[in-house]
Amino acid sequence: MKKILSFMDWGIFALRLYHYILLLSRVLAASEFSNRTLLNVIWLSLALVVPLLFWFPGRRMNKIWFCILELLLGGSYYVNSVIHPDLTSKADYLLPSLTMGYLLTKQTLWIIPLLVFIPFCFQSYLRLSWEQALSIGTDNLLFCFIGMWASSVANAYDQKNKLAAEVEQQNRLLTHYTAEIEKMTLLEERNRMSKELHDTLGHSFISLILGLDASIALMDSKPAEAKDRLIRLRALAEKNLDEMRNIVHEMGEEEESSLVRQIESLAARFREHTGTALTLSLPEAERPIHFEVRQAILRVIQESFTNALKHGNASQLHLELEFSESNLQLSVRNNGKPIDKLNYGFGLTTMKQRVERLGGSLHLSSVEGTPALTEVRCEIPLKGVMPHGED
């Protein structure tokens, strides 16, 4: 299927070649070789070769001149062979008509009526009736339309293959985008956590180490002072432990309160990697939510973005996030190709199960129109959900 256009080109080329070789063989098979026979051989050879200078399978150059020369050389020989009764190479003009129909362009549509007109060139000479001449012209027209149909089929397959290649390339970009998002998110979290721990706990541990060194030095000479230092160091260690717990707790709360920022960051990266128009409608005030709820929302958004480009070839997306008194509502809409049969793929099925485990629901809808609209809507209850990090 990937080579259907080349296959059709060579098929049409072979039929045309067969037509002229058959005519040449009939001319050469004549019992007597004369100047007329030589002229007909040269005529047929020119009709076969000259048009191929402008079109050859795999080397498309100028279809317009091919059709013009085919009509002038091949068509004139066809009329000549019909008019001269002593010429043994009489044949129809169907296969050349098929070839010209296959290579027809908007600039050569005028050839169609000429193919119908050719039989009328020898109508009076052969005393053909109008019905007979029209019948021959109709046959030429029919084969011309068959060639046009073959060309449209070949071009349709060619466009389909090009589109499939573009979709495959887009899928590779989306896969790279998804991996890049996860990698950057993990790296950002690692860097943030290391800086936070270094800035808040690093100096405390240095104090502990120095205090322990001093206590060790005073252990023999001033045991009472050493004991006092150790008691104070123990209190410092307890304080450091409390600070570490507070940091972990605050990190959890900060992560829970940064859903909007994470969505904005994800959207910015999506625009950067795909060049797709994406608009956001996000709440100004954000409620603290459970870690699993936040992760589920982010994964639903990511899957919705990916499917919009991968399956719908969408050019515009709109994301809307709302917090009600008891629910979190997410909607991701795109103008991609409508889905004929609503099927949840592996990604959306996994997300649907995750959302349902949290007591929520996920729905996919697709309608045709101007423009078309495909929507992924997610709703998760927040009432009674404990924010991550609270005991």
Secondary structure as the mmCIF struct_conf table of DSSP 4:
data_model
#
loop_
_struct_conf.conf_type_id
_struct_conf.id
_struct_conf.beg_label_comp_id
_struct_conf.beg_label_asym_id
_struct_conf.beg_label_seq_id
_struct_conf.end_label_comp_id
_struct_conf.end_label_asym_id
_struct_conf.end_label_seq_id
TURN_TY1_P TURN_TY1_P1 LYS A 2 LYS A 3
HELX_RH_AL_P HELX_RH_AL_P1 ILE A 4 LEU A 28
TURN_TY1_P TURN_TY1_P2 ALA A 29 ALA A 29
BEND BEND1 SER A 31 GLU A 32
HELX_RH_AL_P HELX_RH_AL_P2 ASN A 35 VAL A 49
HELX_RH_3T_P HELX_RH_3T_P1 VAL A 50 LEU A 53
TURN_TY1_P TURN_TY1_P3 PHE A 54 PHE A 54
STRN STRN1 TRP A 55 PHE A 56
TURN_TY1_P TURN_TY1_P4 PRO A 57 GLY A 58
STRN STRN2 ARG A 59 ARG A 60
HELX_RH_AL_P HELX_RH_AL_P3 LYS A 63 LEU A 69
HELX_RH_PI_P HELX_RH_PI_P1 GLU A 70 GLY A 74
HELX_RH_AL_P HELX_RH_AL_P4 GLY A 75 ILE A 83
TURN_TY1_P TURN_TY1_P5 PRO A 85 ASP A 86
TURN_TY1_P TURN_TY1_P6 THR A 88 SER A 89
BEND BEND2 TYR A 93 TYR A 93
HELX_RH_AL_P HELX_RH_AL_P5 LEU A 94 TYR A 102
TURN_TY1_P TURN_TY1_P7 LEU A 103 LEU A 103
HELX_RH_3T_P HELX_RH_3T_P2 LYS A 106 THR A 108
TURN_TY1_P TURN_TY1_P8 LEU A 109 TRP A 110
HELX_RH_AL_P HELX_RH_AL_P6 ILE A 111 PHE A 117
HELX_RH_3T_P HELX_RH_3T_P3 ILE A 118 CYS A 121
BEND BEND3 PHE A 122 PHE A 122
HELX_RH_AL_P HELX_RH_AL_P7 GLN A 123 LEU A 126
TURN_TY1_P TURN_TY1_P9 ARG A 127 ARG A 127
HELX_RH_AL_P HELX_RH_AL_P8 TRP A 130 LEU A 218
TURN_TY1_P TURN_TY1_P10 MET A 219 SER A 221
HELX_RH_AL_P HELX_RH_AL_P9 PRO A 223 GLU A 256
TURN_TY1_P TURN_TY1_P11 SER A 257 SER A 258
HELX_RH_AL_P HELX_RH_AL_P10 LEU A 259 THR A 274
STRN STRN3 ALA A 277 SER A 281
BEND BEND4 GLU A 284 ALA A 285
HELX_RH_AL_P HELX_RH_AL_P11 PHE A 291 LYS A 310
TURN_TY1_P TURN_TY1_P12 HIS A 311 GLY A 312
BEND BEND5 SER A 315 SER A 315
STRN STRN4 GLN A 316 PHE A 323
BEND BEND6 GLU A 325 SER A 326
STRN STRN5 ASN A 327 ASN A 334
BEND BEND7 GLY A 336 GLY A 336
HELX_LH_PP_P HELX_LH_PP_P1 LYS A 337 ILE A 339
BEND BEND8 ASP A 340 LYS A 341
HELX_RH_AL_P HELX_RH_AL_P12 PHE A 346 ARG A 357
TURN_TY1_P TURN_TY1_P13 LEU A 358 GLY A 359
STRN STRN6 SER A 361 VAL A 367
BEND BEND9 GLY A 369 PRO A 371
STRN STRN7 LEU A 373 PRO A 381
TURN_TY1_P TURN_TY1_P14 LYS A 383 GLY A 384
HELX_LH_PP_P HELX_LH_PP_P2 VAL A 385 PRO A 387
TURN_TY1_P TURN_TY1_P15 HIS A 388 GLY A 389
#
